C-alpha cells in the first residue's frame, strides 16, 4: 500500500486483514512501513532557501483524495520548510494549488514579471512541495521573461526523471531503496516473522541545480 495514505484505517482499526501488509511512503505505528521523512526534506529546503536573497514563497499540492484519506506528505513538507525559515528569521508567503490543474499564474505573484517593465519583488525563491508544481512554475517563469536561477529561484521535491534535464533544484527521494526495504519487510512476514511492527525511515537529499 503506497502513499495514499491509509494510516488512519490502521490507527482506527477500520481495516482488518490477515494478510501481511506494508505501508510504503507512509508511517503508522502498528504496521510495517518504509517511509520518507518529509519534515526533514522540507527543513532542508527551508534552510537552503533562507540562505538565498529575496522574498520566499512556499506552495503545496491539494488533491481530491485529501478529502477521502488522511495524508501528511505535503503538510509535513510545508511544516518543515516553515520551521526552518522561521528559525532563520525569514518570513514566507504560502499558497496551495490543486494537483490536477497546477495554476502558477495564481501562485506566482503578478509583480514577478519583466514583460511589463522593470521587475519588482525580485529576486524571489519559491519552494514547490512537488516537482509537478515546480515544472509548471518553470514554464510560467519563462513566459514572463524571468531568468530562472537569478530573478526567480525554484526548489522542487521528488526529483522526477525529467528534473535533471530541466536543471531543477529539488529534494531527491531514494524511492528504489524505499521500495526494496518494503519488499524485504513483506518477504520476512511471508517467511514467518511474527515480531512487532517495524519502521524503516529514509531521508531525502537536496540536489542543487541551475534553478536555485
N, C-alpha and C positions, 0 to 999 in steps of 0.2 A: 504494500500500500504506500503510495508515494504522495508526498507534499500535501495535497488537499484532503485535508489535514484532519484526519478522523480521530484526533486525540480525545475530543470530548466524548466520542462514542465509547472509548475505553474508560475514561475517568468516571463517566456516569453509568458504566456497565450496561449501556444500551445495546452493545454488540457482544453476544456470547457465542464464541466459536471454539470448537475443539481442535481446529486446525492450527498448526504453527503459524504465527503471524509476526512480521517485522515491519515497522514503520521506517520509511526512507524519507529524509529531509523533513522530518517532524519528530517531536520528542514527547514521550509520555512515560510516566514513572512505572507503570505496571505492564509494559510490553517491551520486547526487544526493539531497539531503534538505532539507526545510524543517521545522524542529523548534522546540519550545518549551524554553526554559531553565528547567526545573523546579526546579533547585537555587536559582536566583535567586528564583523565586517562593516557595519555602519559606523562604528567608532573609528576604524582605520580610515574610512572615507572622510569622516569629520575632522580628524587630526590633520590629514593631508590638506583638505580644503581650507582649514584655518590658517595654514602656512602660506596661502596664496593671497595676493592683494585683491581688494574689491569686494562687492556685495556677495552674499552667499544665499543660495536658494536650494530647497530640497523638494522633490516631487516623488510621489509614490503611486502605486497602482491600486485601483479598486475594481473588483470584478463582481459579476452577479453571484458567483459561487461564495463570495464572502457573506452573503445573506443566508446561505444554507449551511456552511460548515465554518467552524471557528478556525482561523489561521492567524499565526503570529509572524509569518515570514516578513511581510513588508512593515508591519508595526515594529518588529524588532530592529530591522534595518534603520528605520526612521528614528527610533528611540536612541540607538547607539550613536547615530550621527548628531542628533541634537545634544546629547550628553557631552560629546567631545567638543562641539562648537561652543556650548555654554561654558565649559570648563576653560576654554581658551579665551573667553570674554568676547566671543563673536556672535552676533545675532544672525538669524537666518529666517527667511520667509519660507513657508511651506504651503503646498497645494497638492491636489490629487487629480488623477486622470483615469477614466475607465480603460482597462487593459485592451478591450476590443477596438477602441477608437481613440488612441492617444491623441491629444489635442495640444501640441506645443504652442499653437497660437494663443491658447487661453492661459498657458503656463508661463511662457517666456514673456517678460514684461514688454509692453509695447514700445517703451522708450529704447529698448535694446535693438537698435537698428541704425544702419549707416545710409540707408536709401534716401531718407528724408532730411538729411543734414548731418551735422556733427553728432557722433554717438553720445548719448547720455547714459548715466548709470553703469558705465563700463570702466574697467573690466569687471566681470562677474564670473562666479563659479556656480555651476548647477550640479547637484548630486541627484541623479536619477536612480531610483531604487530598483530598476530593471533595465537591462540593455535595450529592451523593446522601446522604452521611452527615450533612452539616450540616442538611439538611432533616429527617432522622429525629431528630436531636438537638433541633431546634426543637420538633417535636411532643412529644417526651418532656419537654422543659423545661416546656411549657405544662401537660402532665398533672400535673407535680409542683408546679405553682403557683409556678414560678420567674419572676422578672422578667428577661426576656432583655434584655441590654444593661446590666443593673445587677447582679443576682445572678450571672448566667451570661452570659458573652460568647462568641459563636460566630463563628469565621472559617472560611469555606469556600475552595474552589478550583475554578474553572471559569467562574463567572458564567453559570450556566444561565439560560435565558429567564425562569424564574419567580423568580430570585434578587432582582431589584429589587422585585417586588411583595411579597415577604416581608421586605424590609429587610435582606437578608443581606450582611454584610461579607464580601468574597471577593476572590480574585485573578482578574481578567479576562484571558482569553486572546484575542488577536486572530486567531481561527480563520479569519475570512474572508480576512484578509491572508495568513495562512499558506497557505491553500488556493490563493489567487491566485498566490502565488510558486511553489508546487509545480507549478501548471499551466504557468507560464512556463518553468520548468526542463524540463518534459516536452516542451512545444512546441518549444523550442530543439533538443532532441535529435532530435525528429521532423523538424526542418528541416535536420538535417545536422551539428549541433555534435558535435565529436569530442574536446573538451578533457577535462581531468581532472575528477574528481567535484567538485561544488560544494555547499557547505553554507550555508543561509540560517537564521540564528538569530533567534528572536523572544523578547522578554521579556514576562511578564505584568505587569499593573498592579494595585496594591492599590486597591480600591474600598471606601471606608468608608461603611457604612450603619448602621441602628439597632442591629443585633445586637452590634456592637462599636465 
